[in-house]
């Protein structure tokens, strides 16, 4: 089980620390909640009910430095996940972001980058929903890597490119 101060990833919220574990009263019941604060966003706080298995399942440990480096080095081999049908793509990408799984987020991002490039060659742009998915995926990957590698979020892309050019 998680403890106070642990650094975790919470679904699409990204990398957080457990700022508090406390009992909250709702009506006649007192239930335990984990209070998560994003490391790179001091405006949000997430209260995750310990009794809700589905929400607790969205919490995963942050990658270790070795796992993060392995992810970075495996990025060229991760297959892009593009879905032509807008509705199915939105459902799938929403699920990918909620899972917080870095490998699937990278696959989603690769598909979106590729699609954006294809469209820009025709003078077109990505759909606004795809742009939102891309920004959310970038934020999740960048903030976790920034924390792990001790760099700023804005340095992550250059760090990845440098690692892959070795």
DSSP file (Angstrom, degrees, kcal/mol; ACC not computed):
  #  RESIDUE AA STRUCTURE BP1 BP2  ACC     N-H-->O    O-->H-N    N-H-->O    O-->H-N    TCO  KAPPA ALPHA  PHI   PSI    X-CA   Y-CA   Z-CA
    1    1 A X              0   0    0      0, 0.0     2,-0.1     0, 0.0     0, 0.0   0.000 360.0 360.0 360.0 157.8    0.0    0.0    0.0
    2    2 A X        -     0   0    0      4,-0.0     2,-0.3     1,-0.0     3,-0.0  -0.378 360.0-157.8 -76.7 153.0    1.1    3.6   -0.6
    3    3 A X    >   -     0   0    0     -2,-0.1     3,-2.2     1,-0.0    15,-0.3  -0.889  34.1 -72.7-130.4 163.7    2.5    5.7    2.2
    4    4 A X  T 3  S+     0   0    0     -2,-0.3    15,-0.2     1,-0.3     3,-0.1  -0.246 117.5  20.2 -54.0 131.6    2.9    9.4    2.9
    5    5 A X  T 3  S+     0   0    0     13,-2.8    -1,-0.3     1,-0.3    14,-0.1   0.233  85.2 143.0  92.1 -13.8    5.5   11.0    0.6
    6    6 A X    <   -     0   0    0     -3,-2.2    12,-2.4    12,-0.1     2,-0.6  -0.295  48.9-132.4 -58.8 143.8    5.5    8.3   -2.0
    7    7 A X  E     +A   17   0A   0     10,-0.2    55,-1.4    -3,-0.1     2,-0.3  -0.901  40.7 160.8 -99.8 123.9    5.9    9.6   -5.6
    8    8 A X  E     -AB  16  61A   0      8,-2.6     8,-3.4    -2,-0.6     2,-0.5  -0.826  41.0-118.6-135.7 169.0    3.4    8.0   -7.9
    9    9 A X  E     -AB  15  60A   0     51,-3.1    51,-2.5    -2,-0.3     2,-0.7  -0.975  23.2-161.7-112.5 129.4    1.7    8.5  -11.2
   10   10 A X  E >>  -AB  14  59A   0      4,-2.4     3,-2.2    -2,-0.5     4,-0.6  -0.848  42.3 -88.3-116.0  95.2   -2.1    8.9  -11.0
   11   11 A X  G >4 S-     0   0    0     47,-2.3     3,-1.1    -2,-0.7    87,-0.2  -0.039 102.9 -12.3  43.5-133.2   -3.7    8.2  -14.4
   12   12 A X  G 34 S+     0   0    0      1,-0.2    -1,-0.3    -3,-0.1    86,-0.1   0.540 125.0  77.6 -77.7  -5.2   -3.9   11.3  -16.6
   13   13 A X  G <4 S-     0   0    0     -3,-2.2    -1,-0.2     1,-0.2    -2,-0.2   0.756  89.9-153.5 -72.3 -23.4   -3.0   13.6  -13.7
   14   14 A X  E <<  +A   10   0A   0     -3,-1.1    -4,-2.4    -4,-0.6     2,-0.2  -0.480  46.3   4.7  85.9-156.2    0.6   12.5  -14.1
   15   15 A X  E    S+A    9   0A   0    125,-0.2    24,-2.1    -6,-0.2    25,-0.5  -0.471  72.0 159.1 -76.4 131.0    3.3   12.4  -11.5
   16   16 A X  E     -AC   8  38A   0     -8,-3.4    -8,-2.6    22,-0.3     2,-0.4  -0.867  33.4-129.3-138.9 166.7    2.2   13.3   -8.0
   17   17 A X  E     -AC   7  37A   0     20,-2.2    20,-2.3    -2,-0.3     2,-1.1  -0.943  31.7-110.6-118.9 151.8    3.3   12.8   -4.4
   18   18 A X  E     + C   0  36A   0    -12,-2.4   -13,-2.8    -2,-0.4    18,-0.2  -0.695  38.5 177.0 -81.8 104.1    1.1   11.5   -1.6
   19   19 A X  E     -     0   0A   0     16,-2.2     2,-0.3    -2,-1.1    -1,-0.2   0.734  61.7  -2.9 -82.6 -25.2    0.7   14.7    0.4
   20   20 A X  E     - C   0  35A   0     15,-1.3    15,-3.3    -3,-0.1     2,-0.4  -0.986  46.9-153.9-163.2 153.4   -1.7   13.2    3.0
   21   21 A X  E     + C   0  34A   0     -2,-0.3     2,-0.3    13,-0.2    13,-0.2  -0.968  41.1 154.3-130.6 116.1   -3.6   10.1    3.9
   22   22 A X  E     - C   0  33A   0     11,-2.4    11,-2.9    -2,-0.4     2,-0.4  -0.948  45.1-110.8-146.8 161.7   -6.6   11.0    5.9
   23   23 A X  E     - C   0  32A   0     -2,-0.3     2,-0.4     9,-0.2     9,-0.2  -0.773  31.6-167.0 -92.2 136.0  -10.1   10.1    7.0
   24   24 A X  E     - C   0  31A   0      7,-3.0     7,-2.6    -2,-0.4     2,-0.5  -0.961  14.7-134.2-123.3 141.9  -12.9   12.1    5.7
   25   25 A X  E     + C   0  30A   0     -2,-0.4     2,-0.5     5,-0.2     5,-0.2  -0.843  22.4 175.8 -98.7 127.3  -16.5   12.1    7.0
   26   26 A X  E >   - C   0  29A   0      3,-2.8     3,-1.8    -2,-0.5     2,-0.3  -0.935  68.4 -47.4-128.5 107.4  -19.3   12.0    4.4
   27   27 A X  T 3  S-     0   0    0     -2,-0.5    -2,-0.0     1,-0.3     0, 0.0  -0.548 123.8 -19.9  67.7-127.2  -22.7   11.7    6.2
   28   28 A X  T 3  S+     0   0    0     -2,-0.3     2,-0.3    -3,-0.1    -1,-0.3   0.481 122.1  87.8 -90.7  -3.7  -22.4    9.0    8.8
   29   29 A X  E <   -C   26   0A   0     -3,-1.8    -3,-2.8     2,-0.0     2,-0.5  -0.752  57.3-158.0-105.4 144.3  -19.4    7.3    7.3
   30   30 A X  E     +C   25   0A   0     -2,-0.3     2,-0.3    -5,-0.2    -5,-0.2  -0.982  22.7 177.0-115.0 124.6  -15.7    8.0    7.8
   31   31 A X  E     -C   24   0A   0     -7,-2.6    -7,-3.0    -2,-0.5     2,-0.3  -0.938  29.7-109.7-132.1 152.5  -13.5    6.7    4.9
   32   32 A X  E     -C   23   0A   0     -2,-0.3    18,-2.3    -9,-0.2    19,-0.5  -0.585  33.7-174.3 -83.2 137.9   -9.8    6.9    4.1
   33   33 A X  E     -CD  22  49A   0    -11,-2.9   -11,-2.4    -2,-0.3     2,-0.5  -0.975  21.2-138.6-130.8 145.1   -8.5    9.1    1.2
   34   34 A X  E     -CD  21  48A   0     14,-2.8    14,-3.1    -2,-0.4     2,-0.7  -0.906  18.7-147.8 -98.5 129.2   -5.2    9.5   -0.4
   35   35 A X  E     -CD  20  47A   0    -15,-3.3   -16,-2.2    -2,-0.5   -15,-1.3  -0.887  16.9-167.9-102.2 114.7   -4.4   13.2   -1.1
   36   36 A X  E     -CD  18  46A   0     10,-3.3    10,-2.9    -2,-0.7     2,-0.5  -0.873   8.2-168.6-108.8 133.7   -2.3   13.5   -4.2
   37   37 A X  E     -C   17   0A   0    -20,-2.3   -20,-2.2    -2,-0.4     8,-0.2  -0.981  26.4-121.8-120.3 122.1   -0.5   16.7   -5.3
   38   38 A X  E >   -C   16   0A   0     -2,-0.5     3,-0.8     6,-0.5   -22,-0.3  -0.347  15.0-137.4 -59.7 140.2    1.0   16.9   -8.8
   39   39 A X  T 3  S+     0   0    0    -24,-2.1    -1,-0.1     1,-0.2   -23,-0.1   0.789 101.5  36.2 -70.6 -27.7    4.7   17.7   -8.7
   40   40 A X  T 3  S+     0   0    0    -25,-0.5     2,-0.3     1,-0.2    -1,-0.2   0.119 114.5  56.9-114.2  21.0    4.6   20.2  -11.5
   41   41 A X    X   -     0   0    0     -3,-0.8     3,-0.6     3,-0.1    -3,-0.4  -0.777  50.7-179.4-153.8 101.4    1.2   21.8  -10.9
   42   42 A X  T 3  S+     0   0    0     -2,-0.3    -1,-0.1     1,-0.2    -3,-0.0   0.432  76.3  72.0 -84.9   3.4    0.4   23.4   -7.5
   43   43 A X  T 3  S+     0   0    0     -6,-0.0     2,-0.3     2,-0.0    -1,-0.2   0.735  89.6  64.8 -88.3 -24.0   -3.1   24.3   -8.5
   44   44 A X    <   -     0   0    0     -3,-0.6    -6,-0.5    -6,-0.1     2,-0.3  -0.732  51.9-179.3-107.5 151.0   -4.6   20.8   -8.4
   45   45 A X        -     0   0    0     -2,-0.3     2,-0.5    -8,-0.2    -8,-0.2  -0.987  13.5-152.4-141.7 138.6   -5.2   18.3   -5.7
   46   46 A X  E     -D   36   0A   0    -10,-2.9   -10,-3.3    -2,-0.3     2,-0.7  -0.956   2.2-157.3-118.6 129.6   -6.7   14.8   -6.1
   47   47 A X  E     -D   35   0A   0     -2,-0.5     2,-0.6   -12,-0.2   -12,-0.2  -0.918  13.7-168.9-103.8 112.1   -8.6   13.0   -3.4
   48   48 A X  E     -D   34   0A   0    -14,-3.1   -14,-2.8    -2,-0.7     2,-0.4  -0.899  19.6-131.8-107.7 116.1   -8.5    9.2   -4.1
   49   49 A X  E >   -D   33   0A   0     -2,-0.6     3,-1.8   -16,-0.2     7,-0.3  -0.507   6.7-147.3 -70.0 124.3  -10.8    7.1   -2.0
   50   50 A X  T 3  S+     0   0    0    -18,-2.3    -1,-0.2    -2,-0.4   -17,-0.1   0.737  97.3  58.0 -62.6 -22.9   -8.9    4.1   -0.7
   51   51 A X  T 3  S+     0   0    0    -19,-0.5     2,-0.9     1,-0.1    -1,-0.3   0.522  85.3  87.9 -86.2  -6.6  -12.1    2.0   -0.8
   52   52 A X    <>  -     0   0    0     -3,-1.8     4,-2.6     1,-0.2     5,-0.2  -0.800  57.3-171.5 -98.6  99.7  -12.6    2.6   -4.6
   53   53 A X  H  > S+     0   0    0     -2,-0.9     4,-2.0     1,-0.2    -1,-0.2   0.859  82.4  55.7 -60.1 -38.7  -10.6   -0.1   -6.3
   54   54 A X  H  4 S+     0   0    0      2,-0.2     4,-0.4     1,-0.2    -1,-0.2   0.920 113.2  40.4 -63.4 -43.6  -11.0    1.4   -9.8
   55   55 A X  H >4 S+     0   0    0      1,-0.2     3,-1.1     2,-0.2     4,-0.2   0.888 113.7  53.1 -73.2 -38.4   -9.5    4.7   -8.8
   56   56 A X  H >< S+     0   0    0     -4,-2.6     3,-1.6    -7,-0.3    -1,-0.2   0.835 101.3  62.1 -63.5 -31.1   -6.8    3.1   -6.6
   57   57 A X  T 3< S+     0   0    0     -4,-2.0    -1,-0.3     1,-0.3    -2,-0.2   0.694  91.9  66.3 -68.3 -17.8   -5.8    1.0   -9.7
   58   58 A X  T <  S+     0   0    0     -3,-1.1   -47,-2.3    -4,-0.4     2,-0.5   0.562  84.5  89.0 -79.1  -8.0   -5.0    4.3  -11.5
   59   59 A X  E <   +B   10   0A   0     -3,-1.6     2,-0.3    -4,-0.2   -49,-0.2  -0.798  54.7 167.3 -92.5 127.5   -2.1    4.8   -9.1
   60   60 A X  E     -B    9   0A   0    -51,-2.5   -51,-3.1    -2,-0.5     3,-0.1  -0.955  40.7 -95.7-133.5 156.0    1.2    3.3  -10.1
   61   61 A X  E     -B    8   0A   0     -2,-0.3   -53,-0.2   -53,-0.2     3,-0.1  -0.400  47.0-103.8 -66.7 147.4    4.7    3.8   -8.8
   62   62 A X        -     0   0    0    -55,-1.4    -1,-0.1     1,-0.1   -55,-0.1  -0.371  47.1 -93.7 -63.9 151.0    6.8    6.3  -10.7
   63   63 A X        -     0   0    0      1,-0.1    -1,-0.1    -3,-0.1     2,-0.1  -0.303  37.6-119.7 -62.2 149.4    9.4    4.7  -13.0
   64   64 A X     >  -     0   0    0      1,-0.1     4,-2.7    -3,-0.1     5,-0.2  -0.402  31.9-102.6 -78.1 169.3   12.9    4.2  -11.6
   65   65 A X  H  > S+     0   0    0      1,-0.2     4,-2.3     2,-0.2     5,-0.2   0.904 125.0  49.9 -60.5 -40.6   15.7    5.9  -13.4
   66   66 A X  H  > S+     0   0    0      2,-0.2     4,-2.2     1,-0.2    -1,-0.2   0.912 111.7  47.4 -65.5 -42.6   16.6    2.6  -15.0
   67   67 A X  H  > S+     0   0    0      2,-0.2     4,-2.3     1,-0.2    -2,-0.2   0.900 112.4  49.8 -64.9 -40.7   13.1    1.9  -16.2
   68   68 A X  H  X S+     0   0    0     -4,-2.7     4,-2.6     2,-0.2    -2,-0.2   0.903 110.9  48.9 -65.4 -41.0   12.8    5.5  -17.5
   69   69 A X  H  X S+     0   0    0     -4,-2.3     4,-2.5     2,-0.2    -1,-0.2   0.896 110.6  51.2 -66.1 -39.0   16.0    5.1  -19.5
   70   70 A X  H  X S+     0   0    0     -4,-2.2     4,-1.4     2,-0.2    -2,-0.2   0.893 110.0  50.6 -63.6 -39.2   14.9    1.8  -20.9
   71   71 A X  H  X S+     0   0    0     -4,-2.3     4,-0.8     2,-0.2     3,-0.4   0.947 110.5  48.8 -61.7 -48.7   11.6    3.5  -22.0
   72   72 A X  H >< S+     0   0    0     -4,-2.6     3,-1.0     1,-0.2     4,-0.3   0.927 112.8  47.4 -57.6 -46.5   13.5    6.3  -23.7
   73   73 A X  H 3< S+     0   0    0     -4,-2.5     3,-0.3     1,-0.2    -1,-0.2   0.741 111.3  51.7 -70.4 -22.1   15.8    3.8  -25.5
   74   74 A X  H >X S+     0   0    0     -4,-1.4     3,-1.4    -3,-0.4     4,-1.0   0.536  81.0  97.9 -89.5  -6.3   12.8    1.7  -26.6
   75   75 A X  G X< S+     0   0    0     -3,-1.0     3,-0.7    -4,-0.8    -1,-0.2   0.847  76.4  57.1 -54.0 -40.7   10.9    4.6  -28.1
   76   76 A X  G 34 S+     0   0    0     -3,-0.3    -1,-0.3    -4,-0.3    -2,-0.1   0.820 110.1  46.2 -62.2 -26.5   12.0    4.0  -31.7
   77   77 A X  G <4 S+     0   0    0     -3,-1.4     2,-0.3    -4,-0.1    -1,-0.2   0.617  85.1 106.9 -90.5 -12.9   10.6    0.4  -31.5
   78   78 A X  S << S-     0   0    0     -4,-1.0     2,-0.2    -3,-0.7    26,-0.0  -0.517  73.0-125.5 -71.2 127.5    7.2    1.4  -29.9
   79   79 A X        -     0   0    0     -2,-0.3    32,-0.1     1,-0.1    31,-0.1  -0.518  19.9-117.6 -76.2 135.0    4.5    1.1  -32.5
   80   80 A X        -     0   0    0     -2,-0.2     2,-0.6    30,-0.1    28,-0.2  -0.411  20.4-143.3 -66.3 147.6    2.3    4.1  -33.1
   81   81 A X        +     0   0    0     26,-1.7     2,-0.4    23,-0.1    30,-0.1  -0.801  29.3 166.5-118.7  90.1   -1.4    3.5  -32.3
   82   82 A X        -     0   0    0     -2,-0.6     2,-0.4    29,-0.1    26,-0.0  -0.856  15.2-169.3-104.4 138.9   -3.5    5.3  -34.8
   83   83 A X        -     0   0    0     -2,-0.4     6,-0.1     1,-0.1    -2,-0.0  -0.994  12.6-154.4-127.0 121.8   -7.3    4.7  -35.2
   84   84 A X  S    S+     0   0    0     -2,-0.4     2,-0.4     4,-0.1    -1,-0.1   0.883  74.3  84.9 -65.2 -40.1   -9.0    6.2  -38.2
   85   85 A X  S  > S-     0   0    0      1,-0.2     4,-2.9     2,-0.1     5,-0.2  -0.511  72.1-149.0 -69.9 119.3  -12.5    6.3  -36.6
   86   86 A X  H  > S+     0   0    0     -2,-0.4     4,-2.5     1,-0.2     5,-0.2   0.898  94.1  47.6 -57.1 -46.0  -12.7    9.5  -34.5
   87   87 A X  H  > S+     0   0    0      2,-0.2     4,-2.2     1,-0.2    -1,-0.2   0.937 115.4  43.8 -64.3 -47.4  -15.0    8.2  -31.9
   88   88 A X  H  > S+     0   0    0      1,-0.2     4,-2.7     2,-0.2    -1,-0.2   0.882 113.2  52.7 -65.4 -37.8  -13.1    5.0  -31.3
   89   89 A X  H  X S+     0   0    0     -4,-2.9     4,-3.1     2,-0.2     5,-0.3   0.931 109.4  48.5 -64.0 -44.8   -9.8    6.9  -31.3
   90   90 A X  H  X S+     0   0    0     -4,-2.5     4,-2.2    -5,-0.2    -2,-0.2   0.915 113.0  47.8 -61.8 -42.9  -11.1    9.3  -28.7
   91   91 A X  H  X S+     0   0    0     -4,-2.2     4,-2.0     2,-0.2    -2,-0.2   0.933 115.6  44.6 -62.6 -45.8  -12.3    6.4  -26.5
   92   92 A X  H  X S+     0   0    0     -4,-2.7     4,-2.4     2,-0.2    -2,-0.2   0.923 114.1  47.8 -66.4 -45.0   -9.0    4.6  -26.9
   93   93 A X  H  X S+     0   0    0     -4,-3.1     4,-2.4     2,-0.2    -1,-0.2   0.871 110.1  52.9 -66.7 -35.9   -6.8    7.6  -26.3
   94   94 A X  H  X S+     0   0    0     -4,-2.2     4,-2.3    -5,-0.3    -1,-0.2   0.923 111.1  47.4 -62.2 -43.2   -8.8    8.6  -23.2
   95   95 A X  H  X S+     0   0    0     -4,-2.0     4,-1.9     2,-0.2    -2,-0.2   0.884 109.9  53.2 -65.2 -38.7   -8.3    5.1  -21.8
   96   96 A X  H  X>S+     0   0    0     -4,-2.4     4,-1.2     2,-0.2     5,-0.6   0.933 111.0  45.7 -61.7 -46.3   -4.5    5.3  -22.6
   97   97 A X  H  <5S+     0   0    0     -4,-2.4     3,-0.4     1,-0.2    -2,-0.2   0.909 112.1  51.0 -65.0 -41.6   -4.2    8.5  -20.7
   98   98 A X  H  <5S+     0   0    0     -4,-2.3    -1,-0.2     1,-0.2    -2,-0.2   0.824 105.1  57.5 -65.6 -30.4   -6.2    7.2  -17.8
   99   99 A X  H  <5S-     0   0    0     -4,-1.9   -88,-0.3    -5,-0.2    -1,-0.2   0.832  90.7-151.5 -68.8 -30.8   -4.0    4.1  -17.6
  100  100 A X  T  <5 +     0   0    0     -4,-1.2     2,-0.6    -3,-0.4    -3,-0.1   0.596  38.5 153.4  69.6  10.1   -0.9    6.2  -17.2
  101  101 A X     >< -     0   0    0     -5,-0.6     4,-2.1     1,-0.2     3,-0.3  -0.621  37.6-151.4 -77.5 116.5    1.2    3.5  -18.9
  102  102 A X  H  > S+     0   0    0     -2,-0.6     4,-2.6     1,-0.2     5,-0.2   0.844  89.6  55.4 -61.2 -37.0    4.1    5.2  -20.4
  103  103 A X  H  > S+     0   0    0      1,-0.2     4,-1.9     2,-0.2    -1,-0.2   0.915 111.9  43.0 -64.2 -41.6    4.7    2.7  -23.3
  104  104 A X  H  > S+     0   0    0     -3,-0.3     4,-2.2     2,-0.2    -1,-0.2   0.848 112.3  53.8 -73.8 -32.0    1.1    3.1  -24.6
  105  105 A X  H  X S+     0   0    0     -4,-2.1     4,-2.8     2,-0.2    -2,-0.2   0.917 108.0  50.5 -65.2 -41.7    1.2    6.9  -24.1
  106  106 A X  H  X S+     0   0    0     -4,-2.6     4,-2.8     2,-0.2    -2,-0.2   0.917 109.4  51.1 -61.4 -42.8    4.4    7.0  -26.2
  107  107 A X  H  X S+     0   0    0     -4,-1.9     4,-1.8     2,-0.2   -26,-1.7   0.902 111.2  48.1 -60.3 -41.3    2.6    4.9  -28.9
  108  108 A X  H  X S+     0   0    0     -4,-2.2     4,-2.3   -28,-0.2    -2,-0.2   0.929 112.4  48.9 -63.6 -45.6   -0.3    7.3  -28.9
  109  109 A X  H  X S+     0   0    0     -4,-2.8     4,-3.0     1,-0.2     5,-0.2   0.904 108.7  52.6 -62.8 -41.7    2.1   10.3  -29.1
  110  110 A X  H  X S+     0   0    0     -4,-2.8     4,-2.3     1,-0.2    -1,-0.2   0.906 110.4  48.7 -61.2 -40.3    4.0    8.8  -32.0
  111  111 A X  H  X S+     0   0    0     -4,-1.8     4,-2.5    -5,-0.2    -1,-0.2   0.917 113.1  46.9 -64.6 -43.0    0.7    8.2  -33.9
  112  112 A X  H  X S+     0   0    0     -4,-2.3     4,-2.7     2,-0.2    -2,-0.2   0.899 112.0  49.8 -67.7 -41.0   -0.4   11.8  -33.2
  113  113 A X  H  X S+     0   0    0     -4,-3.0     4,-2.2     2,-0.2    -1,-0.2   0.926 113.1  47.5 -61.4 -44.2    3.0   13.3  -34.3
  114  114 A X  H  X S+     0   0    0     -4,-2.3     4,-2.4    -5,-0.2    -2,-0.2   0.920 113.0  47.7 -62.9 -45.0    2.9   11.3  -37.5
  115  115 A X  H  X S+     0   0    0     -4,-2.5     4,-2.6     1,-0.2     5,-0.2   0.905 110.2  52.6 -63.8 -41.6   -0.6   12.3  -38.2
  116  116 A X  H  X S+     0   0    0     -4,-2.7     4,-2.6     1,-0.2    -1,-0.2   0.910 110.1  48.7 -60.7 -42.0    0.2   15.9  -37.5
  117  117 A X  H  X S+     0   0    0     -4,-2.2     4,-1.7     2,-0.2    -2,-0.2   0.926 111.1  49.8 -63.6 -45.4    3.1   15.8  -40.0
  118  118 A X  H  X S+     0   0    0     -4,-2.4     4,-0.5     1,-0.2    -2,-0.2   0.923 114.6  44.7 -58.5 -45.5    0.9   14.1  -42.7
  119  119 A X  H ><>S+     0   0    0     -4,-2.6     5,-3.0     1,-0.2     3,-1.2   0.886 108.5  55.7 -68.9 -38.9   -1.7   16.8  -42.3
  120  120 A X  H ><5S+     0   0    0     -4,-2.6     3,-1.4     1,-0.3    -1,-0.2   0.842 100.4  59.9 -64.9 -31.6    0.7   19.7  -42.2
  121  121 A X  H 3<5S+     0   0    0     -4,-1.7    -1,-0.3     1,-0.3    -2,-0.2   0.740 108.9  45.2 -65.3 -21.5    2.1   18.6  -45.6
  122  122 A X  T <<5S-     0   0    0     -3,-1.2    -1,-0.3    -4,-0.5    -2,-0.2   0.291 123.6-106.2-101.3   6.7   -1.4   19.1  -46.9
  123  123 A X  T < 5S+     0   0    0     -3,-1.4    -3,-0.2     1,-0.3     2,-0.2   0.718  83.1 120.0  76.5  20.8   -1.8   22.4  -45.2
  124  124 A X      < -     0   0    0     -5,-3.0     2,-0.3    -6,-0.1    -1,-0.3  -0.650  51.7-136.5-114.3 171.2   -4.2   20.9  -42.6
  125  125 A X        -     0   0    0     -2,-0.2     3,-0.1    -3,-0.1    -8,-0.0  -0.837  27.3 -92.8-124.4 162.0   -4.2   20.6  -38.8
  126  126 A X        -     0   0    0     -2,-0.3    -1,-0.1     1,-0.1     2,-0.0  -0.320  53.0 -93.0 -64.1 154.5   -5.0   17.9  -36.3
  127  127 A X     >  -     0   0    0      1,-0.1     4,-2.1     4,-0.0     3,-0.2  -0.368  36.1-115.1 -62.3 151.3   -8.5   17.8  -34.8
  128  128 A X  H  > S+     0   0    0      1,-0.2     4,-2.1     2,-0.2     5,-0.1   0.866 116.9  55.2 -61.8 -35.8   -8.7   19.8  -31.6
  129  129 A X  H  > S+     0   0    0      1,-0.2     4,-2.2     2,-0.2    -1,-0.2   0.893 107.6  49.5 -64.4 -38.0   -9.5   16.6  -29.6
  130  130 A X  H  > S+     0   0    0      2,-0.2     4,-2.4     1,-0.2    -2,-0.2   0.879 108.6  52.8 -67.6 -37.1   -6.3   15.0  -31.0
  131  131 A X  H  X S+     0   0    0     -4,-2.1     4,-2.7     2,-0.2    -2,-0.2   0.899 109.0  50.3 -61.6 -40.9   -4.3   18.2  -30.0
  132  132 A X  H  X S+     0   0    0     -4,-2.1     4,-2.4     2,-0.2    -2,-0.2   0.916 110.7  48.4 -64.9 -43.4   -5.7   17.8  -26.4
  133  133 A X  H  X S+     0   0    0     -4,-2.2     4,-2.6     2,-0.2    -2,-0.2   0.905 112.2  50.2 -62.3 -40.6   -4.7   14.2  -26.3
  134  134 A X  H  X S+     0   0    0     -4,-2.4     4,-2.7     2,-0.2    -2,-0.2   0.939 111.2  47.0 -64.1 -47.5   -1.2   15.0  -27.5
  135  135 A X  H  X S+     0   0    0     -4,-2.7     4,-2.2     1,-0.2    -1,-0.2   0.899 113.8  48.8 -62.3 -40.6   -0.7   17.8  -25.0
  136  136 A X  H  X S+     0   0    0     -4,-2.4     4,-2.1     2,-0.2    -1,-0.2   0.922 112.7  47.4 -66.0 -43.8   -2.0   15.6  -22.1
  137  137 A X  H  X S+     0   0    0     -4,-2.6     4,-2.4     2,-0.2     5,-0.3   0.907 111.8  50.3 -63.8 -42.1    0.3   12.7  -23.2
  138  138 A X  H  X S+     0   0    0     -4,-2.7     4,-3.3     1,-0.2     5,-0.3   0.920 109.4  51.7 -61.0 -43.6    3.3   15.0  -23.5
  139  139 A X  H  X S+     0   0    0     -4,-2.2     4,-2.4    -5,-0.2     5,-0.3   0.911 110.3  48.4 -60.9 -43.3    2.6   16.4  -20.0
  140  140 A X  H  X S+     0   0    0     -4,-2.1     4,-1.8     2,-0.2  -125,-0.2   0.952 118.2  39.0 -62.6 -50.3    2.4   13.0  -18.4
  141  141 A X  H  X S+     0   0    0     -4,-2.4     4,-2.5     1,-0.2     5,-0.2   0.929 117.9  48.8 -67.2 -45.8    5.7   11.7  -20.1
  142  142 A X  H  X S+     0   0    0     -4,-3.3     4,-2.6    -5,-0.3    -2,-0.2   0.903 112.2  46.8 -64.4 -42.2    7.6   15.0  -19.7
  143  143 A X  H  X S+     0   0    0     -4,-2.4     4,-2.1    -5,-0.3    -1,-0.2   0.901 114.0  47.3 -70.5 -38.3    6.7   15.5  -16.0
  144  144 A X  H  X S+     0   0    0     -4,-1.8     4,-2.4    -5,-0.3    -2,-0.2   0.945 116.4  44.0 -66.3 -45.4    7.6   12.0  -15.0
  145  145 A X  H  X S+     0   0    0     -4,-2.5     4,-3.0     2,-0.2     6,-0.3   0.894 111.0  54.8 -65.2 -39.3   10.9   12.1  -17.0
  146  146 A X  H  X>S+     0   0    0     -4,-2.6     5,-1.7    -5,-0.2     4,-1.0   0.930 111.6  44.4 -59.9 -45.2   11.7   15.5  -15.6
  147  147 A X  H  <5S+     0   0    0     -4,-2.1     3,-0.3     3,-0.2    -2,-0.2   0.938 116.4  45.9 -63.5 -46.7   11.3   14.3  -12.1
  148  148 A X  H  <5S+     0   0    0     -4,-2.4    -2,-0.2     1,-0.2    -1,-0.2   0.908 120.0  37.6 -65.9 -43.7   13.3   11.1  -12.6
  149  149 A X  H  <5S-     0   0    0     -4,-3.0    -1,-0.2    -5,-0.2    -2,-0.2   0.468 107.1-120.1 -91.9  -1.6   16.2   12.7  -14.5
  150  150 A X  T  <5S+     0   0    0     -4,-1.0     2,-0.2    -3,-0.3    -3,-0.2   0.873  73.0 116.3  68.1  37.3   16.3   15.9  -12.5
  151  151 A X  S   <S-     0   0    0     -5,-1.7    -1,-0.2    -6,-0.3     2,-0.1  -0.743  70.3 -88.5-125.3 174.8   15.7   18.2  -15.4
  152  152 A X    >>  -     0   0    0     -2,-0.2     3,-1.3     1,-0.1     4,-0.6  -0.470  36.1-113.2 -82.0 160.6   12.9   20.6  -16.2
  153  153 A X  G >4 S+     0   0    0      1,-0.3     3,-1.0     2,-0.2     4,-0.4   0.857 118.1  57.5 -56.9 -35.5    9.9   19.5  -18.2
  154  154 A X  G 34 S+     0   0    0      1,-0.2     4,-0.3     2,-0.1    -1,-0.3   0.633 102.4  54.4 -75.7 -14.0   11.0   21.7  -21.1
  155  155 A X  G <> S+     0   0    0     -3,-1.3     4,-2.3     1,-0.1    -1,-0.2   0.534  84.4  87.6 -92.7  -8.5   14.4   19.9  -21.3
  156  156 A X  H <X S+     0   0    0     -3,-1.0     4,-2.8    -4,-0.6     5,-0.2   0.909  84.5  51.2 -62.6 -45.9   12.9   16.4  -21.6
  157  157 A X  H  > S+     0   0    0     -4,-0.4     4,-2.6     1,-0.2    -1,-0.2   0.926 112.8  45.9 -60.0 -45.4   12.5   16.4  -25.4
  158  158 A X  H  > S+     0   0    0     -4,-0.3     4,-2.5     2,-0.2    -1,-0.2   0.895 112.0  52.8 -62.9 -39.6   16.1   17.5  -25.9
  159  159 A X  H  X S+     0   0    0     -4,-2.3     4,-2.4     2,-0.2    -2,-0.2   0.925 111.1  46.2 -60.5 -46.0   17.2   14.9  -23.4
  160  160 A X  H  X S+     0   0    0     -4,-2.8     4,-2.3     2,-0.2    -2,-0.2   0.933 112.6  49.7 -64.1 -46.3   15.4   12.1  -25.2
  161  161 A X  H  X S+     0   0    0     -4,-2.6     4,-1.0    -5,-0.2    -1,-0.2   0.896 111.5  49.4 -60.3 -40.4   16.7   13.2  -28.6
  162  162 A X  H >< S+     0   0    0     -4,-2.5     3,-0.5     1,-0.2     4,-0.3   0.921 111.2  49.3 -65.1 -43.8   20.3   13.3  -27.2
  163  163 A X  H >< S+     0   0    0     -4,-2.4     3,-0.8     1,-0.2    -2,-0.2   0.866 112.0  48.6 -63.5 -36.5   19.9    9.8  -25.7
  164  164 A X  H 3< S+     0   0    0     -4,-2.3    -1,-0.2     1,-0.2    -2,-0.2   0.651 102.8  61.7 -80.5 -14.6   18.5    8.4  -29.0
  165  165 A X  T <<        0   0    0     -4,-1.0    -1,-0.2    -3,-0.5    -2,-0.2   0.451 360.0 360.0 -89.5   0.7   21.3    9.9  -31.1
  166  166 A X    <         0   0    0     -3,-0.8    -1,-0.2    -4,-0.3    -2,-0.1   0.499 360.0 360.0 -66.9 360.0   24.0    7.9  -29.3
